[in-house]
Amino acid sequence: MVVVFSLLVGVMLGVFLHPTVPPSVAPYLPMAVMAALDSVFGGLRARLDGTFQERIFVVSLLANSILAATLVFAGDRLGVNDLSVAVVVVFGVRIFGNLAAIRRKVFHA
């Protein structure tokens, strides 16, 4: 219940405060969000499987987000813009894999 309340408070703060993202950080934020979504769906899958551990979830969330942003940063510095596409593809595949497992668990299909 605390998680749902925290999520609602965060969304409401975002809607009412209209935070701005500095242009220097803007290319990295979507990759960090993709990584965070991967962790969230992985956590939901683990919860449904009965193997969820808060510590693993937090470490996964932080590590995935930092790794994704670092890869995109390194790609920008090296002139390889395709690294951001690679990050989206990898995390997209993982997100859809987790969603498929969640669907199978919830709907038994």
Secondary structure, DSSP 8 states (H G I E B T S, - for coil): -HHHHHHHHHHHHHHHH-----TTTTTTHHHHHHHHHHHHHHHHHHHHHT---HHHHHHHHHHHHHHHHHHHHHHHHHT-THHHHHHHHHHHHHHHHHHHHHHHHHH--
